Amino acid sequence: MKPYASFRDIRNDLQRGSLSCQDLVRHHLSNIRQKEHLNAFLSVYEAEALTRAAEIDQKLQSGKAGKLAGLVVGIKDVLAYKDHPLQGASRILDGFISQYNATAVQRLLDEDAIIIGRQNCDEFAMGSSNENSAFGPVKNDLDNTRVPGGSSGGSAVAVMADLCQISLGSDTGGSVRQPAAFCGVVGLKPTYSRISRHGLIAYGSSFDCIGIFGKCVEDIALVLEVIAGADAYDSTVSQKPVPLYSSDLTADNNKSYRIAYIRELSSEGLQPEIRENILAAINRLKADGYTVEEIDFPLMEYILPTYYILATAEASSNLSRFDGVRYGYRSDKTTDLHSMYKKTRSEGFGKEVQRRILLGTFVLSARYYDAYYTKAQKVRRIIREKTKEILTKYDFIVMPITPTTAFKLGEHTDNPLEMYLADLFSVQANVVGVPAISVPCGKDRNGLPIGLQVIADDFEESKLLHFSNIIMKSGQA
């Protein structure tokens, strides 16, 4: 079977009767078996997916199928799926089975999507390469010696390699957009609170967003339309109505869009081919009649440290619940309650998670709280104000999503600072809370994909998706 470029094409063939949901599931299962070496899936729900596909085929025949009938989805191993394993790719949650569905997962099921399996990721979504998983690294399908990006690497690779049509990931500091760029697919991080976080394992609660991977903007718009919106189980979710994102994509081309790009494109740390491809895309936008202007963002150097101070502080608090008392892994080398906590967490958490817990605990300690955590909160507010100020003058900010293309496995594992610098351009959208997307933007001399990042103002996903679709369809990126 051919790989489908869009869900629209799938639905057309389903309606014509030249394709069934069972055919689709078998196709993806075959690809998963052939690409098992990529380590993208931790569990594959083969029998269950085929049974559900047969049920949805009957719904299609009777005209009662939901709007996502025929959409095969993979979910990152941080999203709860009732009666299925949920581990955050960590040993400390060995044996844990979810007792409920995440709201985003439930809304997919309600519209007859088919969940084919849970996908590998960096442990508790902490990483930029998908090398921190307790189950081993995920490999890039274009070059198996390179990383797919992280933390949602398995989700990005699954779409890239046609192991599923759509993946749900999570984006705390770029964990959807960065692997999307490394894998040459589309990755959306919505506005903070646009999608309910109920059922998402928490890393940094004021940063975490459920994001979407797809092969085209149209598919992402449709899925966002289904899973976004108010939820009684999440007090932080937005109550704003959910637009018809998929319909808004067909609006007339708006040449009045004003676009800003940051002067940091001249940074020495940016891979030359990324700079060249993004500048070429910018020049084509100018030639097509858009207003595109270069701007300064003098706070760029403060964004990454602000993110890592605050996100690790929140991680330290959130991960304190994993202690071996009620569920998951428990060390068998313990003598008393204190040693059980200590040994369970030391053995159950990987090195990167331990590093971030320790850093977060340090910045929250009484002696350093004001010097680090309080100050970082103040800086975060300033960064948001300055970014919002730009977005009152411009519709979009365009910038790279990564400083390099996909790097080699093991290249940065010995130096955490080098790994953290991979998040240089991606964390701003999370610190500020605005929506951002990564769309393919050419390739480097090794044939590795380059991503173009577009950022919009709060809850302007319709405009962001519309503009991204224009870029994709025109071949500008």
N, C-alpha and C positions, 0 to 999 in steps of 0.2 A: 504494500500500500504506500502511496505517496505521502510525504509529510504535508500537512495542511498549513498554509501560511496564516489563516485566520479562522475564527469560529464561524464567521459568515459562510465560508466555503463548506465547512462541515455541515452546517444546518441545511444548506442548499442540497447537498448530496443525500442527507437524511430524508428530506422532503421528497426528493425524486425517487427514493427507494433504492438507490445504487450503493447505499452504505447503511450499516446498522451500528448502534452503540456497541454491540458485542464485537463487531469488526474493529472498531476503534480501540477498544480495551485490549483485544488480542494483539493488535499492532503495537501498542505502547508496551505491553508485557513482553513481546518479542524483543523490542528495542532495549528494554531494561535488562533482559538476560544477556543480550549481545554486548551491552556496555556496562556489565557488572563491575569491570575493573575501575570504572570511574568512582565507585563508592558513593554514588549520589543518594541512594535510598538505604535507610536502616531497616525498614519493614515494607514489604510489598503485599497488598491485600488482594491477591489474585482471585481467589474463589469468590470473595465478597464483591469485588468490582464486577466480575462477570455476571453474578446473580443480579446485582443492581442494574447493570446494563440491559439485561433481559427484561426486567420490570419497566425500565424507561422506554425500551422499544415498544412495549405494549401501550404505554401512555401516549407515545407519538402516534401510533396507529389509531388510537381513540380520540386524538386531538386534545388530550388533557395534560400534556407535558409542560413543565416549567420553562422559563426563558433560557435556562442553561442546560437543557437536555442535550446530551452529547458532548458536553465539556468535561474532559478528563483532567483532574487537578491533583497536584501533589502538595502536601503541606509540610512546612518546616517543623522540625521536632521541638518546637516551643509552643505549639498550638494544640489545645485539648481536643481530642476526638474520642467520644464516649466508647468505653470498652476496648480501647486500643492503648498500646504503650505510649508513654510520654516521659521523656528523659532529659530534654535539653542537651542531648549528646553528652551526658555526664554519667559517670559511674555511680554517683551518689544517689541517683534515682533509679538504680537497677530494680527491675521488677514492678515499677509503679504503673498502674493502669488508670487511665482517666475515668472519672465517674460522671462526666458531663461533657457537652460540646462547647467549644468556644463559640461566641455569638457569630463571628465571621464564618466559621465552619458550618454552623447550623443554618445560616442564611444561604450558603451554597447548596446544602442538601435540600433545603426547602424548594429550591428552583431546579432540582433534579441534576445537579452536577454529580460527577462520579469521582470519588476520592480513591486514588490508586495506591497511595502509600505515604509514609512519613520520610522526610528527607534529612540527610546529614547536615550538620552545621558546626560552627565553632561552639565549644562548650558554653552553655548559657548565653549564647549569642555574643561572646566576647572574643573578637578577633577580626583580622582583615584579610585572611588567607584561607580559612577553613582547614588549618593544620592543627587546631587545638581540640578537635573532637576526640573523645575517649574511644571512638571507633575508627580512628585513622583518618588521614587527609582525603579530601575530595580532589580529583584531578580534572584539569581543563580538557575538554574534549578535542580542542584544536591541537594541543600539545600536552601530552600526558606528563611531561616533566615540569609543567607550570601549574600554578595555583589558579583556582577559579574565582578568587576573591572571597571575602567573608563579611559578615558571618554566615550569610545565607547562600553559601557556595553550592550546596547540593541542590537547592531550589533553582538557582540560575542555570547550572549544568543540565538539569532535567529538562528545562525548556529548550536550551541550546541543542541538546542531543535528541530532541523529539521523544523524550521519555514520558512526557505529558504535554498538554497544550498550555496550561496555566499553572503557576505555582504561587502559593502564599508564603511570604517570608516575613521577617520583621526588620525594621530599620531604626536603630538607636543612634547611630552616628554615621550612617552611610551603608548599612549592611544589606540593603536591597540595590541601591544605585551603583555601588562599587563593583559587586560581582556581575551586575547587568552589563557594566562597561567592559569588564574583563572577558565576558562571554558573548558579547555582541548581540544582546537582546534588550528589550525595553524594560525598565524598572521604575516603578512609581512609589515615592513616599508621599502620602497625602498630608494634609494639615493635621497637626496634633489634635486629637479628639474627633476627627472626622469618622474614624472607624472605632468601634468599641474594642477595648483591650480585655474584655472579659474572656478568660480562658487562655490568655497569653502569659507564659511564664515571664515574670517581671525581671528586667535587668536594671534599667534606669527609668523609673515610673514617669518622670516628667519629660522624658525623651522618646520612649518607646512608641513606635507606630507599626501597625500591620501594613505591609506593602505588597505589591502585586508585580509578578514577572509575566511577560507575554512576548509573543513574536511580533505583535503589532499594537499600536495605540488603541485601535478600535476594541480589541478584546479586553484590554485593561479598563477602558471606559465602562464597558458593560458590567464587568465584575465589580468595579467600584460602586456602580449604581445599585447593585444587589446587596453588597455587604455593608455599605456606609449607613449612618443614621443613628438616631436615638436608641438607647438600650437601658431598660430598667436595672440591669445588672452592673452597669458602669456609671458611677456618679460623675465621672469626668468627661463623659462623651458629650459632644455638641448636640444641641436640640434643633439646630438649623435644618430646614428641609433639605432633602437630597435631590439635586437637579437630575434631569435625564441626560446624563453625561454622553451616552451613546448617540442620542439625537442631536446634541449640541455640536458634535463633530462635523456635521454636514452643513453648518452655518456658512455663509459667504466668507471668503477670504478677507480678513481685516487688515488692509495695508496701513492702517493708522496705528498699529501696534508700535510702541516705543520700547527699544531694547537697549539695555546697558551691558557692557562687558568690562570686567575688572582689569586694571592695568597690570595686575600680577601675572598676566599671561607671559610677560617678559622675564619671569622668575627663572633663575639659573637652575633651580631644582626641577623644572618641568621638562619632561622628555621632548626633544625638538619636534618629533613627528606629531605629538599631541598638539603642540602650539601651532604647527603649520596647518593641520587639518581643521582646527577650531577657527583659526583666522580665515581660512578659505571659506568655511561655512558662514562666518560673519560677513565677509565681502560679498558672498552671494545674496545674503539677506539685504544688504545695502543695494545691490544691483536690482533686486526685486521690488525696491521702493519702500522698504521699511526704514524707519529712523533708528540708526544704531550708533551709540556713542560710547566712548571709553570713559570710565570713571575710576576714581580712587576709592579704596576702602581701607582707611588707615588702621582699622582695628583687626586686620587679618591675623596678625601675629599673636593676638590674645585669644582667638577663637578656640584653637586646639587645647591649650592648657585649661581654659575655662571648662571645656567639655569634659576633659579627663578628671578634673577635680570633682565636678558635680556628679558625673555619671558613676564614678567609682564609689563616691559617698553613698549614692542611692543603692548601688549594687551591694555594698557592705551591709546595709540595712535589709534589703530584700532577700539576700541569700542566707541570712541568719536563721531562717525557718528550716533549712535543710541540715538536720542534726542527727539523723539516724534513730530518733526516738519513735516516731509514728509510722514512717514508711521509708522505702528506699534502702540503700546500702547501710549496713552497720558493721563496724570493725569487730572481728572476733578475738582481738588481742587486748581487750579492755579488762580492767580490774574494778573500776568504780565509775560513777556517773561522769566525773570530770575527765577521766581518761577515755570514756566512750565518746564524748563530744570531740575531744582533741584528736584522737586517732581516726574516728569516722570522717571528720572533715579534712584531715590531712591526707588520708588515703583516698577519699571519695572525690575531692576536687582536684582538677588538673593544675599545673603550675601557673598558667596565665590567670585562671580564676582566683587562685590564692593570691597572686600578685595584686590583682585589682581589689580584692577584699581588704588586704593589708593596707594598700594605699588609701582606700576609702575610709577605713577605720582610723587611720592616722589623721586625715584632714577633718574628721569629725571629733577627734579627741579634744578634751576641754582646753588644753594648752594651745592648740593650733586652730580651733574652730573659727575664730574671728579672722585670723591671718589668712586662712585659705578658703574655707567654705563660704563664710559670709561675704568675703570680698569677691569671690567668684560669682555669687548670686547677683551682686551689684553690677559686675562687669557684664554678666549675661543680659541684664536689663538694658544696659547701654548698647550692647551689640544688637539687640532686638530693635531698639529705637532707631539706630542708624540704618539698619537694613530696611525697616519699614519706611523710613524717610526716602530712601532710594526708590522703593516700590510705590510711593505716591507720585513720583515723577516719571517712572517707567513701568511698563506692564510686566517686563521680565528682566531677570539678571541671567546672563549667559556666562558660564565658566567651565573649566574642566571638572571632571568628577574624580579623576585620579592623576597623580603626578607622573605615573608611568603606566605602561601596559602590563599585562600579567607577568609577574616575576617568577623565577624558578622556585620550585619546592625547596624549602630549607634555606633560602637565600637570606632571610631576615629573622629567622627563629632565634638566633643567638643574641640579637640586639633588639630588645623591645622598643626602644626609641625609634629605630628605623621602621619597625612595623607600624607604630603609631602615626608616623609621618605619612603613611599611605592614606590616612583619613583627613589630610590637610584641607582639601576642598569640599569634602562631603559633610563635615560636621556643622557647618553654618546653618543649614536648613533645620537641623535638629535643635541646635541651641536657640534658634529664633522661633521654631515651631511652624514654619511655613511649608507649603508643598513644593516638591522638587521631583524632577524626572531625569533619567538618563536614557538618551536615545543613541543608537549607533552613529558614529561619525568617522567612517573610514577605517583604515588599518595602518599599522606601522610596517617597516621594511621586512619584518618577519611574518607578516600576515596576521598579526594579533589585533583584535578589535580595539577601537578607541571609542570612548563615550563622551557625548556632549551633554552637559548638565544645564537644565533650564529651571529657574526658581521663580515662583509667582507669589502673590500676596495671600494672606489667610483666606481659605475657602474659595479660592479662585481656580479650582481644579478644572472647571469647564473650559476656562480660557487657556489654561496650561495645556490641557489635552488637545484642544483645538489647534493651538500653535504647533505643538509637537507633531500632530498628524500632518500639518502642512509641510513641516520640515521633512518628515519621513516620505511623504508622497512625492515631493518635488525632487527628492534625491539630494537635498542639500546637506544632509547629515548621514 
